[in-house]
């Protein structure tokens, strides 16, 4: 499932990727944190930086054991918001 989602993202088929993510969250035993990180990737690529920023904070609170998975994307979001010192601190 993760491979297919990554492929759709690579082809800029974001709506298809979101549908697969939502279907995967409801019907798959795959690691939810990895799938949620793909949702973040879509937000970043679509330029939804503020939404992605809020979403990553929610994910870190919801899945504290998976914080390392979200750290890279959080740093990328901060870079896109021109907050370089904060991104380096992550």
C-alpha positions as CSV (number, residue, x, y, z in Angstrom):
1,X,0.0,0.0,0.0
2,X,2.7,2.5,0.9
3,X,4.5,1.9,-2.4
4,X,1.3,2.7,-4.4
5,X,0.8,5.9,-2.4
6,X,4.3,7.0,-3.0
7,X,4.0,6.2,-6.7
8,X,0.8,8.3,-6.9
9,X,2.6,11.2,-5.1
10,X,5.5,11.0,-7.5
11,X,3.1,11.2,-10.4
12,X,1.4,14.3,-8.8
13,X,-1.8,12.3,-8.5
14,X,-2.5,13.8,-5.1
15,X,-6.3,13.1,-5.0
16,X,-5.7,9.4,-5.8
17,X,-3.0,9.3,-3.1
18,X,-5.4,10.8,-0.5
19,X,-8.1,8.3,-1.4
20,X,-5.6,5.4,-0.9
21,X,-4.5,6.9,2.4
22,X,-8.0,7.2,3.7
23,X,-8.8,3.7,2.5
24,X,-5.6,2.4,4.1
25,X,-6.2,4.0,7.4
26,X,-9.6,2.4,7.6
27,X,-8.8,-1.1,6.3
28,X,-5.1,-1.8,6.7
29,X,-2.8,-2.8,9.5
30,X,0.1,-0.9,8.1
31,X,1.9,1.6,10.3
32,X,-0.4,4.6,10.6
33,X,2.4,7.0,11.3
34,X,4.1,6.2,7.9
35,X,0.8,6.7,6.1
36,X,0.2,10.0,7.9
37,X,3.7,11.1,6.9
38,X,2.6,10.6,3.3
39,X,-0.4,12.8,3.8
40,X,2.0,15.4,5.1
41,X,4.1,15.0,2.0
42,X,1.1,15.7,-0.2
43,X,0.2,18.9,1.8
44,X,3.8,20.1,1.4
45,X,3.9,19.4,-2.3
46,X,0.6,21.1,-2.8
47,X,1.9,24.2,-1.0
48,X,-0.5,23.8,2.0
49,X,2.2,24.8,4.4
50,X,0.1,26.3,7.2
51,X,-2.2,23.3,7.2
52,X,0.7,20.9,7.2
53,X,2.3,22.8,10.1
54,X,-0.9,22.4,12.2
55,X,-1.3,18.8,11.1
56,X,2.3,17.8,12.0
57,X,1.8,19.2,15.5
58,X,-1.4,17.2,15.9
59,X,0.4,14.0,14.7
60,X,3.3,14.5,17.2
61,X,0.8,14.8,20.0
62,X,-1.3,11.9,18.8
63,X,1.6,9.5,18.0
64,X,4.4,10.6,20.4
65,X,6.2,7.3,19.8
66,X,6.6,8.1,16.1
67,X,7.9,11.6,16.5
68,X,11.1,10.8,14.5
69,X,8.9,10.0,11.5
70,X,7.5,13.5,11.5
71,X,10.6,15.4,12.4
72,X,12.0,15.6,8.9
73,X,8.7,16.9,7.5
74,X,8.4,19.4,10.3
75,X,11.9,20.7,9.5
76,X,11.0,21.0,5.8
77,X,7.8,22.9,6.8
78,X,9.9,25.3,9.0
79,X,12.3,25.8,6.1
80,X,9.5,26.7,3.7
81,X,8.2,29.2,6.3
82,X,11.8,30.7,6.4
83,X,12.3,29.6,10.0
84,X,15.8,28.2,9.5
85,X,17.0,28.3,13.1
86,X,14.0,26.4,14.3
87,X,14.4,23.8,11.6
88,X,18.0,23.2,12.5
89,X,17.0,22.7,16.2
90,X,14.8,19.7,15.2
